[in-house]
């Protein structure tokens, strides 16, 4: 860690602050879920499917803007674009309180997503600016643990807010949370990109940065592998209510089952942070993806045979989700590892691919729902196979290799 950063805030505070910034995005999605019927009723939207546009409009803005925030942060540093993004996020949330129509609400959610893209791209870039090798993977695991804890609590927070006020209360809460995180970052978070490392914001420089990211086989293939695994996850999330309620009849206990999976992924990320320095990113992510795919294959076979009681479904899904926690954070670190010189651009490219690509894949998987868990299992298995293929391409056909990973954790940071 640079001497300046060491003087300003400790490693635990840095991790907490980065996690808080990244959590703004997850909160903006999950806290909205209980409010969709109320917003639809207030703004004259009767179709349940149309209400989902409140989420998809946000995700569209979030995905697209990541392509812009990367080059901007590589040119102007991390702080300025980050706080501009948070300001846009807050203003859009406040304006949404006064939405006169559903169309205006969707436009403001799109703008809110544009602002949130800065937190995702720049938080990842800052981690790469300061850390590398296995310590970067450890820090990413800890931030991901907090990020995955949000789906556990956000729907409940949304429900509590709805019990105390109208649906607009949720937007007040989001604006307040982003304001607190933004002020915390403004006061405590220093600039992590040295002036000498900034890249010019010209068309040639930007396209050259994108070319460096896409042409790096190892980095790009790990980023693509992450896209496939996120696609499988989004496919399950999009059909989770139908699976738990329609197939297994959990009714009001559906949020409990959903939260249990999110909590398990958070535990997985924490476990990864404890052992990644000893075992390495490659061993953990490769082993996790092998188990992920094998268990998904067993799940698919048993589902096709018609034998999938709730206890077995939950057990298999738990194994797959635990492996996802190990694979996702490590593959994200491996995709960023060779691209420190263009960390902002790299974070934006991978963020765009994983957000938009994962959402499209997940939507396709979700549309295949047929009253059984076969489509979800098939999605996990197929995406696992594709992710393994990407890993093999990245590693020249070899698994568990050391490759270019920093085995001795020669990092730019020092732990507190």
PyMOL commands that set and color helices and strands:
alter all, ss='L'
color gray80, all
select helices_A, chain A and resi 3-8+11-30+33-42+48-51+53-76+78-96+102-130+133-164+168-188+195-197+203-215+217-247+251-279+281-304+310-337+340-367+374-394
alter helices_A, ss='H'
color red, helices_A
deselect
rebuild
show_as cartoon
